[in-house]
Amino acid sequence: MPEAPDCLLCNSSRTARTLQDEELYTYYRCSVCKLYFAEPEQQLTPSVEKSRYDQHENHPQDPNYRRFLSQLFRPLVTLLPEKSHGLDYGSGPGPALNLMFEEAGHSVAIYDPFYADKPQRLTQRYDFITVSETAEHFFNPREEFDLLWSLLRPNGYLGIMTLMLQSPEQFEQWHYRKDDTHVVFYQKETFCWLAEYLNAGPPQFHGDRVCILRTRKTEISE
């Protein structure tokens, strides 16, 4: 049996195969940060991945879609100073979260490698960054979170929305796993590890989908 790859988030070698799904991927679990992840060599090509996203029908003015995004919008918007400047990272083919924050008086840039590929937006600094239904698609989650954290100003917020795994027993039958564009899966323990790694304040959890991390006052310089 091939050796399990190192963890894609914490780089630990303390990983083990947890499931082999013949129709999807071989999955591994990290015993350090509790991340579950698909075999990297089995991940989709960019063209196939984009073809999946092209099928999404998320319309910015759809009240049901906005209600869904409100799970992240509502707790985060209450934390922001007036006229904050944010980035919606992984905004997708039908950006809506940026509009919701703009309607609340903030300015928001969008970035998406397929639909808004504007690298200059990843060289600027932000008061908050949203990662809504995006983190589960990260092929290299450590690199992604390192990048996002580096773009935040002091006292900045990283708002993450992704369905969190509640127990190992849930994983095999979990509907969230059965989307072939979902390749990494988090637990609350994973985000606690991430907060410590990033030297963030204590993570704020809202339900089973939302985690908000805050930078400290002096750790990031302009």
NORJO-V554022 format. One record per pair of residues at least 12 apart in sequence whose ideal C-beta (glycine too) atoms are under 10 Angstrom apart, sorted by the first residue. I is the first residue (numbers start at 1). GAP is how many residues later the second one is. Records with the same first field share a line. If there is no record, write none. Layout:
# NORJO-V554022
I: GAP / GAP
This chain:
# NORJO-V554022
1: 16
2: 15 / 24 / 37 / 39
3: 12 / 14
4: 12 / 13 / 14 / 22 / 24 / 25 / 26 / 35
5: 12 / 21 / 23 / 32 / 34 / 35 / 36
6: 22 / 24 / 34
7: 21 / 22 / 23 / 24 / 25 / 26 / 27 / 28 / 30 / 134 / 135 / 177
8: 20 / 22 / 25 / 27 / 29 / 30 / 32 / 130 / 131 / 132 / 133 / 134 / 135 / 136 / 175 / 176
9: 21 / 23 / 24 / 25 / 26 / 28 / 129 / 131 / 132 / 133 / 134 / 135 / 136 / 175 / 177 / 181 / 184 / 185 / 188
10: 20 / 22 / 23 / 24 / 25 / 131 / 132 / 180 / 183 / 184 / 187
11: 19 / 21 / 22 / 131
12: 18 / 19 / 20 / 21 / 23 / 181
13: 17 / 19
14: 15 / 16 / 17 / 18 / 19
15: 13 / 14 / 15 / 16 / 17 / 18 / 20 / 21 / 22
16: 12 / 13 / 14 / 15
17: 12 / 22
18: 12 / 18 / 19 / 150 / 153 / 154
19: 17 / 19 / 149 / 152 / 153 / 158
20: 19
21: 17 / 151 / 156 / 157 / 159
23: 155 / 157
24: 14 / 15 / 18 / 153 / 154 / 155 / 156 / 158 / 159
25: 12 / 13 / 14 / 15 / 16 / 17 / 18 / 19 / 152 / 155 / 157 / 158
26: 12 / 13 / 15 / 16
27: 12 / 15 / 144 / 145 / 150 / 156 / 157 / 158
28: 12
29: 136 / 139 / 142 / 156 / 158
30: 160 / 163
32: 157 / 158 / 161
33: 108 / 109 / 153 / 154 / 156 / 157 / 158 / 159 / 160 / 161 / 163 / 164
34: 131 / 134 / 151 / 152 / 153 / 154 / 155 / 156 / 157 / 158 / 159
35: 106 / 107 / 130 / 149 / 150 / 151 / 152 / 154 / 155 / 158 / 159
36: 129 / 132 / 135 / 138 / 141 / 147 / 148 / 149 / 150 / 151 / 154
37: 101 / 102 / 104 / 146 / 147 / 148 / 149
38: 101 / 139 / 142 / 144 / 145 / 146 / 147
39: 144
40: 99 / 100 / 143
42: 138 / 141
43: 94 / 96 / 137 / 138 / 140
44: 93 / 95 / 136 / 137 / 139
46: 67 / 68 / 93
47: 67
48: 132 / 133
49: 64 / 65 / 88 / 90 / 131 / 132 / 134
50: 43 / 63 / 64 / 65 / 131
51: 130
52: 85 / 127 / 128 / 129
53: 37 / 39 / 40 / 59 / 61 / 62 / 84 / 128
54: 39 / 60 / 61
55: 38
56: 36 / 37 / 38 / 77
57: 36 / 37
58: 34 / 35 / 36 / 37 / 38 / 75
59: 34 / 35 / 37
60: 34 / 35 / 36 / 37 / 38 / 39 / 40
61: 33 / 35 / 38
62: 32 / 34
65: 29 / 31 / 32
66: 30 / 31 / 33 / 34
68: 28 / 64 / 65 / 93 / 141
69: 27 / 28 / 30 / 31 / 61 / 63 / 64 / 92
70: 27 / 30
71: 61 / 90 / 135 / 136 / 137 / 138 / 139
72: 25 / 28 / 58 / 59 / 60 / 61 / 87 / 88 / 89 / 90 / 134 / 135 / 137 / 138 / 139 / 140
73: 23 / 24 / 27 / 28 / 30 / 31 / 57 / 59 / 86 / 88 / 137
74: 26 / 132 / 136
75: 82 / 84 / 129 / 130 / 131 / 132 / 135 / 137
76: 21 / 25 / 52 / 54 / 81 / 82 / 83 / 85 / 128 / 130 / 134 / 136
77: 23 / 24 / 26 / 27 / 28 / 29 / 51 / 82
78: 26
79: 49 / 76 / 78 / 80 / 125 / 133 / 135
80: 21 / 24 / 25 / 26 / 47 / 48 / 76 / 77 / 79
81: 25 / 46 / 47 / 74
82: 22 / 23 / 24
83: 22 / 23 / 24 / 44
84: 17 / 20 / 21 / 22 / 23 / 24 / 42 / 43 / 44 / 69 / 72 / 73
85: 16 / 21 / 22 / 23 / 24 / 39 / 40 / 41 / 42 / 43 / 68 / 71
86: 12 / 15 / 16 / 20 / 21 / 22 / 23 / 24 / 40 / 41 / 42 / 43 / 44 / 66 / 70 / 71 / 73
87: 21 / 22 / 23 / 24 / 34 / 35 / 37 / 38 / 39 / 40 / 41 / 42 / 43 / 44 / 61 / 64 / 65
88: 12 / 13 / 20 / 21 / 22 / 23 / 24 / 28 / 33 / 40 / 41 / 42 / 43 / 44 / 46 / 71
89: 20 / 21 / 22 / 23 / 24 / 27 / 32 / 33 / 37 / 40 / 41 / 42 / 43 / 45 / 46 / 55 / 58 / 59 / 62 / 69 / 70 / 71
90: 20 / 21 / 22 / 23 / 24 / 25 / 26 / 40 / 41 / 42 / 43 / 44 / 45 / 47 / 48 / 54
91: 17 / 18 / 19 / 20 / 21 / 23 / 24 / 25 / 39 / 41 / 43
92: 18 / 20 / 22 / 23 / 24 / 40 / 41 / 42
93: 19 / 21 / 22 / 23
94: 21
95: 13 / 15 / 17 / 20 / 21 / 37
96: 36
97: 13 / 33 / 34 / 35 / 36 / 62 / 64
98: 12 / 18 / 32
100: 30
101: 27 / 29
106: 21 / 22
107: 19 / 20
108: 18 / 20 / 21 / 22
109: 12 / 13 / 15 / 17 / 20
110: 20
111: 18 / 40
112: 22
113: 24
121: 30
122: 25 / 26 / 28 / 29
123: 27 / 28
124: 27
125: 25 / 26 / 27 / 28 / 29 / 31 / 95 / 97
126: 22 / 25 / 26 / 27 / 30 / 31 / 32
127: 25 / 26 / 27 / 28 / 29 / 30 / 88
128: 24 / 25 / 27 / 28 / 29 / 30 / 31 / 84 / 86
129: 18 / 19 / 20 / 22 / 23 / 27 / 28 / 29 / 30 / 31 / 84
130: 18 / 27 / 28 / 29 / 30 / 31 / 82
131: 13 / 14 / 17 / 27 / 28 / 29 / 30 / 31 / 80
132: 27 / 28 / 29 / 30 / 77 / 78
133: 27 / 28 / 29 / 30 / 49 / 76
134: 26 / 27 / 28
135: 13 / 25 / 26 / 27 / 47 / 49 / 50 / 51 / 55 / 56 / 59 / 76
136: 25 / 26 / 27 / 28 / 40 / 41 / 43 / 45 / 46 / 47 / 48 / 49 / 50
137: 25 / 42 / 44 / 45 / 46 / 47
138: 24 / 45 / 46
139: 44 / 45
140: 44
141: 42 / 43 / 45 / 49 / 53
142: 52 / 55
144: 40
145: 13 / 15 / 49 / 52 / 53 / 68
146: 51 / 52
148: 12 / 50 / 65
149: 45 / 48 / 49 / 50 / 51 / 64 / 66 / 70 / 71
150: 48 / 70
151: 69
152: 46 / 48 / 61 / 62 / 63 / 67 / 68
153: 62 / 67 / 68 / 69
154: 60 / 61 / 62 / 63 / 64 / 65 / 66 / 67 / 68
155: 46 / 59 / 60 / 61 / 62 / 63 / 65
156: 44 / 57 / 58 / 59 / 60 / 64
157: 43 / 44 / 47 / 55 / 56 / 57 / 58
158: 36 / 37 / 40 / 42 / 45 / 53 / 54 / 55 / 56 / 57
159: 45 / 47 / 51 / 52 / 53 / 54 / 55
160: 26 / 31 / 34 / 43 / 49 / 50 / 51 / 52 / 53
161: 45 / 46 / 48 / 49 / 50 / 51
162: 14 / 20 / 22 / 23 / 24 / 29 / 46 / 47 / 48 / 49
163: 12 / 13 / 14 / 19 / 22 / 23 / 44 / 45 / 46 / 47
164: 12 / 21 / 22 / 23 / 24 / 25 / 26 / 27 / 41 / 43 / 44 / 45 / 46 / 47
165: 12 / 20 / 21 / 22 / 23 / 24 / 25 / 43
166: 21 / 22 / 42
167: 20
168: 19
171: 14
186: 25
188: 15 / 17 / 20 / 23
190: 13 / 21
191: 12 / 13 / 14 / 20 / 21 / 22
192: 13 / 19
194: 17 / 19
195: 16 / 18 / 19
198: 15 / 16 / 17 / 18 / 21
199: 16 / 17 / 20 / 21
200: 12 / 13 / 14 / 15 / 16 / 19
201: 12 / 13 / 14 / 15 / 16
202: 12
